[in-house]
Amino acid sequence: MIPLQDVKQRAAKKHSDTEPWVDRWIVRKISIHLTWLLVHTPLTANQVTLVSMALIAAGVVCLGLKIDAAPAAGAALMLLGCVFDSCDGEMARFRRATSLRGVYLDTLAHAITIPGMYLAAGIGQFIRQQTIESLVLGAVAAVAATHPVQVSLTVLRKGRQPEAADRPASPAPQSGGMKSLYLKTFGRLAIFPNSMYVMSVAAAVDGVWLQGVRRGAIFWVVAFYAVLLGFEQIIAAVVWSSEERLKREVH
């Protein structure tokens, strides 16, 4: 049997300034032990990605159910899916089997589940509390969340890793200024897995403590992301238009 310490050394991910503290201090502390178990099975990293996707998708479905306690179950499933999402990368690094195909599959999973999470949350709020505004906000957040991951998928299809410059909605941080402050605060909340952690906490609160409340935690989280992601897409469109105009002027 492979020692746990060997798995930790070979599968560990290098820490970065942009890594969520939840990932660094909680999720990866759990996932490495699960990875240790998984490396003793015939499962591949891509198959673990599919397991992660299935768990998150099941959690997303729970957000849209009429049962008041369903969001709490959804939160548990989404968080478990996030743990498996860490495991696939750890398995790939341990087996030295990292590939663009694996990155593409992982990004595709996010492209499906993240917009679906916002939409299902809005639908669930509408079904349970008859708040039409939550349905609209969920749809807005879902549409706005689609573009950044679609950009990454397009880049991956071309056979290279997506870079910061490929994501107009998430430009590289600059030193100082409001832009840098935004990217270090609200900007980080807009990306996976942070957005799923926030939604999971809201779902757990609604499913356990705020059952029957017309505008509970999920409603306000959906509203927050509808505004945040919508704002990001407007800024991205302005930046893209400016860049295209400069290109035309240069040529």
N, C-alpha and C positions, 0 to 999 in steps of 0.2 A: 504493500500500500504506500502511495506517495505521501511523504510527510507534509503536514499543513504548512510548515515554514518554507518548504520548497515552492509550494503554490503561491505563497505570499510574495516571495522574492521574484518569481518569474512572471506573475500575472499582475503585479501591482501597477497602477497607473500613476504617472508622474503628476504631482499636484501643480495646479495653475491658479493664478489669481482670480480667474473667472469661474472656477469650480465652486458650485454651491456648497455652503458649509454643511448642509444636511447630507449631501453626498459624501463629503469627506469624513465627517465625524459619526454618521449614523449608518447610512445605506451601505457604504463600502465595508464597514466593520461587520455588517451582517452578510453581505453578498459573498465575501471571500470564503466564508465557511460553507456557503451553499455551492460555490464554485469548486471547492475542494471535494465535495460529494459528487458533483457533476462530472469532474474529470475522470472519475472512476467508472463512468458509464459510456456507452457508445454514442451518446448525443454529441452533435457538432454545435459549434457556436451559432450557426445560422438557425439550427433547430431550436436552440434556446431563445433566440430572437423571436421566433414564431410563438413560443410559449408565452414570452413576455407580451407580445402583441395580443394574444388571445385573452390573457388575464386583464390587461388594460381595457380591451374592447368589452369584456364582460362587465367591468366596473363602469364603463361609460354607459352601457345599456341600463344598468341599475339606476343611474342618475335620471333616466327618463321614465322610470316606472311610477305608477300612481301610489304605491305603498309608501307611507310616511317614513318607515325605517329603511327603505331601499338605499337612500344616499349613503348611509353608514356602511352598508355592505359594499357599495360601489367604492367608497374610500379605501376600504381594506384591500379590495381586489386591485385597485390602481396602484396602491403603494407596494403590494407584492409584485405587481408587474414591473414597477420601477427597480426593484431589487434584481429581478431576472434580467432587466435591461442592462444592469451593471455586470451581471454574470457573463453575458455573451462576449463582451469585450475582454473580460478577464480570462475566459476560456481560450479566446483567439490568441491572446498574448502568451498564455502558458504553452499552447501547442504550436506557437509561431505560425499561425494560420490566418493572420490578418489579410484582408483583401478588399478591393473596391466593391466586390459583390456583397460582402458582408456590410460594408458601410452603406451601400445603396439600400439593402434590405432594411437596415436599422432606420435610415432616413425615411423610407417608404412607410414603415410602421408609424413613425411620428406624423407623417403627412396625412395618414388616415385617422389616427386616434385623437390628435390634438384638436383639429377643427370639429371632429365628432363629439369631443368632450364638451365644448362650448354649446354646440347645438343641442345635445341631449340634456344638458343642464337647463337650458332655456325651455325646452319642451317639457321637462319634468316639472319645473316650476309652474308652467302654464297648466299642466294637467292637474297638479295637486292643489294649486292656489288660484287658478283662473286669472292669472296676471298676464294679459296679452303683451305688455311691455317686455316681460322676460323672454317671450318667444322672439320678439324683434331683436332684442339685445343679443340673444344667443346666436341668431342668424348672422348678425353683423360681426360678432367676434369670430365666428366660424369662417366666414368669407375672408376676413382680414388676416386670419392665421394661416390661410392656405398659401399665400404668395411666397413667403420666405423659404418654406420647405420645397416648394415647386422649383424655385431657383436652384437649390442645392441638388435636387434630383436631376435637373437638366444638366448641370455641370458634371455630375457623376456618370451620366450616360455618355459623356464625351471622354470618359476614361481618366479623370483626374479628381483630386480631392477638392471639395468646395473651400474657397478661401474667404476671408472677411470681405474682400472687394466684390465678391459675387453676391453678397447679401445686402442690397441697398437699404433694407429696413433695419439693419444692425451694423452701421459703419464702425470702423475701428476707432477705439477711444482716442481722444486727443488730450493733450495736457491742459488742464484748467478749463474754465468756462462752463456754461450751462450745459453744453452738449456732453461734456465728460461727466458731469454730475448726474445727468439723466441716465447715461449708459451704465453708470455704477449703481444706480438705484432702480428706478422703474424699468429701465431697459433690460436688466437681468431678470426681472420678474416675468418678462414676456416670452422667455425662451424655455424649452424643455430641458430638464424636468421641473424647473421652478414653478412653472404655471400649473403643472399637475399636482405638486405638493400643496400649493395654495388652494386649489379646488378640492383636494382630498380633505384638508382641514375643514373647509367650509361644509363639505358634504357630511363629515363626521359630526360637526356641531349641529347641523340641521336634523340629521337622522337620529341623534341621541337626545339633544336638549331643546331644540326649537321645532319639534314636530307640530305642524298645523299653523305655524306663523306665516302670515301672508308674504312678507318680504324678509326672508331669513338670510343667512350668511351666503347661500348659493346665489341668491338674486343679486346681492351687492358685488359679489366676486365677478359674476357674469357682466354686470354693468361696468365694473372697473376695466375688465379686459376688452369690452366692446369699445370703450373710449380710448384705452391705451393702444390697442392694436390698430384701431381706425386712425388714430393720430400718427402712428408710425408709418402707415401706408400713404397717408397724405404727404408726410415729409419725404418718404422715399420717392413718390411721384414727382415732387418738386425738384429733388436732387437729380433724378434721372432726366427730367426735362432740361435742367440747367446744363448737365453734362452733354446731352445731345446737341443743345444749342451751341456750346463751346466747340464741339467737334466740327459742326457745320461751318462755324466762323473760321476755324483753323484751316480747313480744307477749301 
